[in-house]
Amino acid sequence: MKRLIIIFALLATLGLTAWKLSTNKENVEKKVYQPDVNLKVGVTTSEAALRNLSQENEFLGSFTPNREIEIKPLAGGEVIQLPINEGQGVRAGQLIAKLDDEQIRFQIEALQVTLEGYQNDLQRYEVLVKGDAVPAVNLERTQLSIRGTQAQIKQLKKQLANTTITAPFAGIVTSKLIEKGSVVAMGMPIATITDISALKLVVNIPEKSINQFKVGQTIPIETQVYPNVYFNGKVNMVGVTGDASHNYPVEILVQNRSTNPLKAGMYGSIVNDNQLKAQSLSVPRQAIVGSTKKAQVYVVENGKAILKDVTIGVANNEYYEITQGIKAGDQVVVSGQINLQNGTAVVAQ
């Protein structure tokens, strides 16, 4: 009897538990959101249309000289001539400075006398050796002495040439660091020559735009000094290493001219018109859902949002080109996609 009571108690407990769980399930289901298929979701749409996807990017940089060099002598001594002044234009090969060369000339003169004596001895030894009057070794020693003296003379003539300092290229003397009468050492800077017959405009280009630039490309350049005056520039170098901000240097060579002359240090700007596509079917960037590799858009058809797969082409800051999936005139959803599923009823706001 006692066992029967226990069994009935267990059955009653299990029945109560099952009823409680069933009741809880019904309550939970009542709380779950059930979308109203007749309720229309408000969305914003835009037309898929043919658009010009070109974009202009303006970049600012500064001009640097095409060439600039510090003039450093290859010899030392007192400066006896210095026929230059700051701001003066010089030709290639024009005299910049002349060092005192008197001592070198004296040494060359002395060696030339010595050389002449050796050459006379050589003639005599050649006659005497033929008659076995002197050993042949004397002839050989004289020949070696002649060669050694000639080498010393060549060395001194090189030193003599180094006392004449000339301009390596045409340009402007932008600094004169000594005066006539100064004593300079070998390698000491004495002047700076700058060539601005052409200038280099160096601009830092962001990573997203660097592929717009190619070596040899012609680009118009504007300056703040000459508004509405354009200079033709040619891309001379495109950097292959970016900085910490992912900017890459681009060097553009600009030929200077007598009218509206440019100077090093001036600012210049380039406007690069990137003609991505002339006329392409495109949609606003906000219309794309998913990733660019597996892109989709919602197209409003008969009051419903239809999810369609699309293929993306090129892009600019506002639009994506669509190469496949939709047609011109389709109304694509650009906001409100978070509330949509394929087939959701919508109303354009």
Secondary structure, DSSP 8 states (H G I E B T S, - for coil): -HHHHHHHHHHHHHHHHHHHHHHHHHHHHHHS----TT--EEEEEEE-EEE---EEEEEEEEEEEEEEEEE--SS-EEEEE----TT-EE-TT-EEEEE--HHHHHHHHHHHHHHHHHHHHHHHHHHHHHTTSS-HHHHHHHHHHHHHHHHHHHHHHHHHHHTEEE-SSSEEEEEE---TT-EE-TT---EEEEEEEEEEEEEEEEGGGGGG--TT-EEEEEESSSTT--EEEEEEEE-SS--TTSEEEEEEEEE--SSS---TT-EEEEEEEE-S-SSEEEEEGGG-EE-STTEEEEEEETTEEEEEE-EEEEE-SSEEEEEES--TT-EEEEE-GGG--TTEEEEE-
